[in-house]
Amino acid sequence: MAISLSVVLLLAIILVVMIRAGSIKTGPAIVAALLGFFLASSGMAPTIQNFLDSVARSINSINF
């Protein structure tokens, strides 16, 4: 759950920065947010979550 919240917060910050910088307009940003909302309630959500979890585990296992 903590990883999901962190990813949502990071993506929200990126979206706000892109809107304020003018690289994405408000309309497409709303469409992207709605797409994410509906994608999260679809049957693909567990697959996407498993992928993001495996990416997070891979990044966590990297020793610098």
Phi and psi in radians as a Rosetta constraint file:
Dihedral C 1 N 2 CA 2 C 2 CIRCULARHARMONIC -1.134 0.35
Dihedral N 2 CA 2 C 2 N 3 CIRCULARHARMONIC -0.650 0.35
Dihedral C 2 N 3 CA 3 C 3 CIRCULARHARMONIC -1.167 0.35
Dihedral N 3 CA 3 C 3 N 4 CIRCULARHARMONIC -0.748 0.35
Dihedral C 3 N 4 CA 4 C 4 CIRCULARHARMONIC -1.071 0.35
Dihedral N 4 CA 4 C 4 N 5 CIRCULARHARMONIC -0.762 0.35
Dihedral C 4 N 5 CA 5 C 5 CIRCULARHARMONIC -1.124 0.35
Dihedral N 5 CA 5 C 5 N 6 CIRCULARHARMONIC -0.714 0.35
Dihedral C 5 N 6 CA 6 C 6 CIRCULARHARMONIC -1.115 0.35
Dihedral N 6 CA 6 C 6 N 7 CIRCULARHARMONIC -0.736 0.35
Dihedral C 6 N 7 CA 7 C 7 CIRCULARHARMONIC -1.145 0.35
Dihedral N 7 CA 7 C 7 N 8 CIRCULARHARMONIC -0.743 0.35
Dihedral C 7 N 8 CA 8 C 8 CIRCULARHARMONIC -1.088 0.35
Dihedral N 8 CA 8 C 8 N 9 CIRCULARHARMONIC -0.772 0.35
Dihedral C 8 N 9 CA 9 C 9 CIRCULARHARMONIC -1.115 0.35
Dihedral N 9 CA 9 C 9 N 10 CIRCULARHARMONIC -0.768 0.35
Dihedral C 9 N 10 CA 10 C 10 CIRCULARHARMONIC -1.080 0.35
Dihedral N 10 CA 10 C 10 N 11 CIRCULARHARMONIC -0.800 0.35
Dihedral C 10 N 11 CA 11 C 11 CIRCULARHARMONIC -1.153 0.35
Dihedral N 11 CA 11 C 11 N 12 CIRCULARHARMONIC -0.629 0.35
Dihedral C 11 N 12 CA 12 C 12 CIRCULARHARMONIC -1.128 0.35
Dihedral N 12 CA 12 C 12 N 13 CIRCULARHARMONIC -0.724 0.35
Dihedral C 12 N 13 CA 13 C 13 CIRCULARHARMONIC -1.125 0.35
Dihedral N 13 CA 13 C 13 N 14 CIRCULARHARMONIC -0.763 0.35
Dihedral C 13 N 14 CA 14 C 14 CIRCULARHARMONIC -1.074 0.35
Dihedral N 14 CA 14 C 14 N 15 CIRCULARHARMONIC -0.726 0.35
Dihedral C 14 N 15 CA 15 C 15 CIRCULARHARMONIC -1.114 0.35
Dihedral N 15 CA 15 C 15 N 16 CIRCULARHARMONIC -0.757 0.35
Dihedral C 15 N 16 CA 16 C 16 CIRCULARHARMONIC -1.114 0.35
Dihedral N 16 CA 16 C 16 N 17 CIRCULARHARMONIC -0.740 0.35
Dihedral C 16 N 17 CA 17 C 17 CIRCULARHARMONIC -1.106 0.35
Dihedral N 17 CA 17 C 17 N 18 CIRCULARHARMONIC -0.730 0.35
Dihedral C 17 N 18 CA 18 C 18 CIRCULARHARMONIC -1.150 0.35
Dihedral N 18 CA 18 C 18 N 19 CIRCULARHARMONIC -0.645 0.35
Dihedral C 18 N 19 CA 19 C 19 CIRCULARHARMONIC -1.176 0.35
Dihedral N 19 CA 19 C 19 N 20 CIRCULARHARMONIC -0.792 0.35
Dihedral C 19 N 20 CA 20 C 20 CIRCULARHARMONIC -1.184 0.35
Dihedral N 20 CA 20 C 20 N 21 CIRCULARHARMONIC -0.558 0.35
Dihedral C 20 N 21 CA 21 C 21 CIRCULARHARMONIC -1.361 0.35
Dihedral N 21 CA 21 C 21 N 22 CIRCULARHARMONIC -0.239 0.35
Dihedral C 21 N 22 CA 22 C 22 CIRCULARHARMONIC 1.495 0.35
Dihedral N 22 CA 22 C 22 N 23 CIRCULARHARMONIC 0.112 0.35
Dihedral C 22 N 23 CA 23 C 23 CIRCULARHARMONIC -1.411 0.35
Dihedral N 23 CA 23 C 23 N 24 CIRCULARHARMONIC -0.235 0.35
Dihedral C 23 N 24 CA 24 C 24 CIRCULARHARMONIC -2.483 0.35
Dihedral N 24 CA 24 C 24 N 25 CIRCULARHARMONIC 2.354 0.35
Dihedral C 24 N 25 CA 25 C 25 CIRCULARHARMONIC -1.462 0.35
Dihedral N 25 CA 25 C 25 N 26 CIRCULARHARMONIC 2.919 0.35
Dihedral C 25 N 26 CA 26 C 26 CIRCULARHARMONIC -1.107 0.35
Dihedral N 26 CA 26 C 26 N 27 CIRCULARHARMONIC -0.710 0.35
Dihedral C 26 N 27 CA 27 C 27 CIRCULARHARMONIC -1.033 0.35
Dihedral N 27 CA 27 C 27 N 28 CIRCULARHARMONIC -0.976 0.35
Dihedral C 27 N 28 CA 28 C 28 CIRCULARHARMONIC -1.062 0.35
Dihedral N 28 CA 28 C 28 N 29 CIRCULARHARMONIC -0.543 0.35
Dihedral C 28 N 29 CA 29 C 29 CIRCULARHARMONIC -1.156 0.35
Dihedral N 29 CA 29 C 29 N 30 CIRCULARHARMONIC -0.716 0.35
Dihedral C 29 N 30 CA 30 C 30 CIRCULARHARMONIC -1.137 0.35
Dihedral N 30 CA 30 C 30 N 31 CIRCULARHARMONIC -0.728 0.35
Dihedral C 30 N 31 CA 31 C 31 CIRCULARHARMONIC -1.082 0.35
Dihedral N 31 CA 31 C 31 N 32 CIRCULARHARMONIC -0.741 0.35
Dihedral C 31 N 32 CA 32 C 32 CIRCULARHARMONIC -1.118 0.35
Dihedral N 32 CA 32 C 32 N 33 CIRCULARHARMONIC -0.707 0.35
Dihedral C 32 N 33 CA 33 C 33 CIRCULARHARMONIC -1.159 0.35
Dihedral N 33 CA 33 C 33 N 34 CIRCULARHARMONIC -0.720 0.35
Dihedral C 33 N 34 CA 34 C 34 CIRCULARHARMONIC -1.156 0.35
Dihedral N 34 CA 34 C 34 N 35 CIRCULARHARMONIC -0.677 0.35
Dihedral C 34 N 35 CA 35 C 35 CIRCULARHARMONIC -1.046 0.35
Dihedral N 35 CA 35 C 35 N 36 CIRCULARHARMONIC -0.788 0.35
Dihedral C 35 N 36 CA 36 C 36 CIRCULARHARMONIC -1.088 0.35
Dihedral N 36 CA 36 C 36 N 37 CIRCULARHARMONIC -0.698 0.35
Dihedral C 36 N 37 CA 37 C 37 CIRCULARHARMONIC -1.094 0.35
Dihedral N 37 CA 37 C 37 N 38 CIRCULARHARMONIC -0.848 0.35
Dihedral C 37 N 38 CA 38 C 38 CIRCULARHARMONIC -1.268 0.35
Dihedral N 38 CA 38 C 38 N 39 CIRCULARHARMONIC -0.555 0.35
Dihedral C 38 N 39 CA 39 C 39 CIRCULARHARMONIC -1.147 0.35
Dihedral N 39 CA 39 C 39 N 40 CIRCULARHARMONIC -0.622 0.35
Dihedral C 39 N 40 CA 40 C 40 CIRCULARHARMONIC -1.171 0.35
Dihedral N 40 CA 40 C 40 N 41 CIRCULARHARMONIC -0.448 0.35
Dihedral C 40 N 41 CA 41 C 41 CIRCULARHARMONIC -1.680 0.35
Dihedral N 41 CA 41 C 41 N 42 CIRCULARHARMONIC 0.092 0.35
Dihedral C 41 N 42 CA 42 C 42 CIRCULARHARMONIC -1.580 0.35
Dihedral N 42 CA 42 C 42 N 43 CIRCULARHARMONIC 3.134 0.35
Dihedral C 42 N 43 CA 43 C 43 CIRCULARHARMONIC -1.268 0.35
Dihedral N 43 CA 43 C 43 N 44 CIRCULARHARMONIC -0.243 0.35
Dihedral C 43 N 44 CA 44 C 44 CIRCULARHARMONIC -1.426 0.35
Dihedral N 44 CA 44 C 44 N 45 CIRCULARHARMONIC -0.206 0.35
Dihedral C 44 N 45 CA 45 C 45 CIRCULARHARMONIC -0.984 0.35
Dihedral N 45 CA 45 C 45 N 46 CIRCULARHARMONIC -0.800 0.35
Dihedral C 45 N 46 CA 46 C 46 CIRCULARHARMONIC -1.097 0.35
Dihedral N 46 CA 46 C 46 N 47 CIRCULARHARMONIC -0.641 0.35
Dihedral C 46 N 47 CA 47 C 47 CIRCULARHARMONIC -1.144 0.35
Dihedral N 47 CA 47 C 47 N 48 CIRCULARHARMONIC -0.771 0.35
Dihedral C 47 N 48 CA 48 C 48 CIRCULARHARMONIC -1.125 0.35
Dihedral N 48 CA 48 C 48 N 49 CIRCULARHARMONIC -0.735 0.35
Dihedral C 48 N 49 CA 49 C 49 CIRCULARHARMONIC -1.108 0.35
Dihedral N 49 CA 49 C 49 N 50 CIRCULARHARMONIC -0.742 0.35
Dihedral C 49 N 50 CA 50 C 50 CIRCULARHARMONIC -1.084 0.35
Dihedral N 50 CA 50 C 50 N 51 CIRCULARHARMONIC -0.706 0.35
Dihedral C 50 N 51 CA 51 C 51 CIRCULARHARMONIC -1.102 0.35
Dihedral N 51 CA 51 C 51 N 52 CIRCULARHARMONIC -0.823 0.35
Dihedral C 51 N 52 CA 52 C 52 CIRCULARHARMONIC -1.123 0.35
Dihedral N 52 CA 52 C 52 N 53 CIRCULARHARMONIC -0.638 0.35
Dihedral C 52 N 53 CA 53 C 53 CIRCULARHARMONIC -1.125 0.35
Dihedral N 53 CA 53 C 53 N 54 CIRCULARHARMONIC -0.718 0.35
Dihedral C 53 N 54 CA 54 C 54 CIRCULARHARMONIC -1.201 0.35
Dihedral N 54 CA 54 C 54 N 55 CIRCULARHARMONIC -0.624 0.35
Dihedral C 54 N 55 CA 55 C 55 CIRCULARHARMONIC -1.124 0.35
Dihedral N 55 CA 55 C 55 N 56 CIRCULARHARMONIC -0.749 0.35
Dihedral C 55 N 56 CA 56 C 56 CIRCULARHARMONIC -1.104 0.35
Dihedral N 56 CA 56 C 56 N 57 CIRCULARHARMONIC -0.721 0.35
Dihedral C 56 N 57 CA 57 C 57 CIRCULARHARMONIC -1.144 0.35
Dihedral N 57 CA 57 C 57 N 58 CIRCULARHARMONIC -0.668 0.35
Dihedral C 57 N 58 CA 58 C 58 CIRCULARHARMONIC -1.128 0.35
Dihedral N 58 CA 58 C 58 N 59 CIRCULARHARMONIC -0.772 0.35
Dihedral C 58 N 59 CA 59 C 59 CIRCULARHARMONIC -1.137 0.35
Dihedral N 59 CA 59 C 59 N 60 CIRCULARHARMONIC -0.687 0.35
Dihedral C 59 N 60 CA 60 C 60 CIRCULARHARMONIC -1.158 0.35
Dihedral N 60 CA 60 C 60 N 61 CIRCULARHARMONIC -0.505 0.35
Dihedral C 60 N 61 CA 61 C 61 CIRCULARHARMONIC -1.448 0.35
Dihedral N 61 CA 61 C 61 N 62 CIRCULARHARMONIC -0.165 0.35
Dihedral C 61 N 62 CA 62 C 62 CIRCULARHARMONIC -1.272 0.35
Dihedral N 62 CA 62 C 62 N 63 CIRCULARHARMONIC 2.197 0.35
Dihedral C 62 N 63 CA 63 C 63 CIRCULARHARMONIC -1.803 0.35
Dihedral N 63 CA 63 C 63 N 64 CIRCULARHARMONIC 2.103 0.35
